[in-house]
Amino acid sequence: MFSDPMSSFGSGMLASKQTANRTTLFLAIGGAAAAALAIVLVMAMSGGDKSAKASTETKSDVATSTDAPPPVATGDQDTGFDLYVTPPGTMTWRLDGVARTDRLPSKIRGVAPGPHTVAIDAPAGFMSQNMPITVEAGKAPKVEIVLQPLDIAGSFESTPAGAKVFLIVDGKREPAGTSPTKVKLDPRKTYYVLFELPGYVSVNRPITFTGGLEEKVNVTLEKAGGASASTPPVAEVKKVNPTVPTGPVTRPDRTKVEPKVEKTEPKTDTKAEPAVAEKGGTGTLLLGSKPPCEIYIDGKNTGLHTPQKDIKLTAGKHKVTLVNNEYGIKETFSVDIKADATEKQIKDYSDRLPK
């Protein structure tokens, strides 16, 4: 049997057409799949960026919280040290270079365990000092720092020169020579310097340490008022006497003047002498004041300064004047001295001292 060539040709064409259609379908499906894959890739990439950003932000936050330094105060009130400094008082100090305001002595707590350095800025008259310390957890040992005093000289001068110089140390009077003079001082003590010169008002000054190796005190002494006060009565007497012979005509006036002069002098003498004679004997005056003052009795400078425990006076009333020119102190009061007894007078002028 023979086949029809046209039929085989037609079936071949049909098969080719079906193959082409399948190829087109496969291409369409492939293209759609490629597009879908591209979309998925874009979404994945964008999502990856977001997740990467989120991851970066999270890591940044973690890093920030991790890098933050722990608080200095640990809260452990058992860890630190007790700081004592000699001499005591208000001063500045530093812990590891950081200034502290704690008033010493003080309990320092909440310090991290380990090595530290305490630096003391010394007050005037002393040398500063640094001390290394080691703090252990749960312990608070006592740390004592003793500041070393400087080698300080006190230089004292007066105008006029030649005054006797005394140092008053803790209430005790110590001779220091004649001005100008120099004396070694100890900044651990409190000093007053006193200048005395006959015929001049004494001067008492505090010594303030400034941090230098020499502390200078220069004073100008003033003449005592007692000498100038005594001159007017002498001048008046000299003036009265010449007027007596100048008026021979006015004999009644001269006779009036002379009795007045004669009566005035005996009256003052007789009043003073009988008072002592009647009462008789002597008593003791114990005199003190804050700050120290010059002592005038009955208008005369005794050359003494308070405190005095044994001033001998005749029995009777006396006027006492205490003077301190530096603080503007001048007070006069009466004392009644009794024979073989002690009269005690203590004056406090602390309210007049600078604060």
Residue pairs with C-beta under 8 A, 6 or more apart in sequence:
72 110
72 112
73 110
74 110
74 111
74 112
75 110
76 109
76 110
76 137
76 138
77 109
77 110
78 109
78 138
78 139
78 140
79 109
79 110
79 111
79 112
79 113
79 135
79 136
79 137
79 138
79 139
79 140
80 107
80 108
80 109
80 110
80 111
80 135
80 140
81 108
81 111
81 133
81 135
81 140
81 141
81 142
81 143
82 105
82 106
82 107
82 108
82 140
82 141
82 142
82 143
83 93
83 102
83 104
83 105
83 106
83 107
83 108
83 118
83 143
83 145
84 104
84 105
84 142
84 143
84 144
84 145
85 91
85 93
85 104
85 105
85 120
85 144
85 145
85 146
85 147
86 144
86 145
86 146
86 147
87 123
87 126
87 147
87 188
88 104
88 105
89 104
89 123
90 103
91 104
91 120
91 121
91 122
91 123
92 99
92 100
92 121
93 99
93 100
93 102
93 104
93 118
93 119
93 120
93 121
94 100
94 118
94 119
94 121
95 108
95 111
95 116
95 117
95 118
95 119
96 116
96 117
97 117
97 119
100 108
102 108
107 140
109 140
111 135
112 135
113 135
113 136
113 137
114 134
114 135
115 132
115 133
115 134
115 135
116 132
116 133
116 134
116 135
117 130
117 131
117 132
117 133
118 130
118 131
118 132
118 133
118 143
118 145
119 128
119 129
119 130
119 131
120 128
120 129
120 130
120 131
120 145
120 147
121 128
122 128
122 129
122 147
123 147
124 187
124 209
124 210
124 211
125 149
125 150
125 152
125 187
125 209
125 211
126 147
126 148
126 149
126 150
126 187
127 147
127 148
127 149
127 150
128 147
129 145
129 147
129 148
131 143
131 145
133 143
149 186
149 187
149 188
150 187
150 211
150 213
151 184
151 213
152 184
152 185
152 186
152 187
152 209
152 212
152 213
152 214
152 215
153 182
153 183
153 184
153 185
153 213
153 214
153 215
154 167
154 176
154 182
154 183
154 184
154 185
154 191
154 193
154 207
154 214
154 215
154 216
154 217
155 180
155 181
155 182
155 214
155 215
155 216
155 217
156 165
156 176
156 179
156 180
156 181
156 182
156 183
156 193
156 195
156 216
156 217
156 218
157 179
157 180
157 216
157 217
157 218
157 219
158 165
158 179
158 180
158 195
158 197
158 203
158 218
158 219
158 220
158 221
159 218
159 219
159 220
159 221
160 197
160 200
160 221
161 178
161 179
161 180
162 178
162 179
162 197
163 178
163 179
163 195
163 196
163 197
163 200
163 221
164 175
164 178
164 179
164 195
164 196
164 197
165 175
165 176
165 177
165 178
165 179
165 181
165 183
165 193
165 194
165 195
166 173
166 174
166 175
166 176
166 193
166 194
166 196
167 173
167 174
167 175
167 176
167 183
167 191
167 192
167 193
167 194
168 174
168 191
168 192
168 193
168 194
168 204
168 292
169 189
169 190
169 191
170 189
170 190
171 307
173 194
173 305
176 183
176 193
177 183
179 195
185 191
185 207
185 209
185 215
187 209
191 206
191 207
192 204
192 205
192 206
192 207
192 291
192 292
193 204
193 205
193 206
193 207
193 217
194 202
194 203
194 204
194 292
194 305
195 202
195 203
195 204
195 219
195 221
196 202
196 303
197 221
198 303
199 223
199 224
199 227
200 221
200 222
200 223
200 224
201 221
201 222
201 223
201 224
201 225
201 294
201 323
201 325
202 221
202 294
202 305
203 219
203 221
203 325
203 326
204 291
204 292
204 293
204 305
204 324
204 326
205 217
205 219
205 326
207 215
207 217
208 215
209 215
222 325
224 301
226 296
226 299
226 300
226 301
229 299
237 261
240 257
240 261
243 257
244 254
244 257
244 258
247 253
247 254
248 254
275 316
276 314
276 315
276 316
279 314
279 315
279 316
279 339
280 315
280 339
281 314
281 315
281 339
281 340
282 312
282 313
282 314
282 315
282 337
282 339
282 340
283 312
283 313
283 314
283 315
283 337
283 338
283 339
283 340
283 341
283 342
283 343
284 310
284 311
284 312
284 313
284 337
284 341
284 342
284 343
285 308
285 311
285 312
285 313
285 318
285 320
285 335
285 337
285 342
285 343
285 345
286 308
286 309
286 310
286 311
286 342
286 343
286 344
286 345
287 295
287 306
287 307
287 308
287 311
287 320
287 345
287 346
288 306
288 307
288 308
288 345
288 346
288 347
289 306
289 307
289 322
289 346
289 347
289 348
289 349
290 347
290 348
290 349
290 350
291 324
291 327
291 329
291 349
291 353
292 305
292 306
292 307
292 324
293 305
293 306
293 322
293 323
293 324
293 329
293 347
293 349
294 301
294 304
294 305
294 322
294 323
294 324
295 301
295 302
295 304
295 305
295 306
295 308
295 311
295 320
295 321
295 322
296 302
296 320
296 321
296 322
296 323
297 311
297 313
297 318
297 319
297 320
297 321
298 318
298 319
299 319
299 321
302 311
304 311
306 322
306 347
313 335
313 337
314 337
315 337
315 338
315 339
316 336
316 337
317 334
317 335
317 336
317 337
318 334
318 335
318 337
319 332
319 333
319 334
320 332
320 333
320 334
320 335
320 345
321 330
321 331
321 332
322 329
322 330
322 331
322 347
323 329
323 330
324 330
324 349
327 349
327 352
327 353
328 352
329 349
329 352
331 347
331 349
333 345
335 343
335 345
336 343
337 343
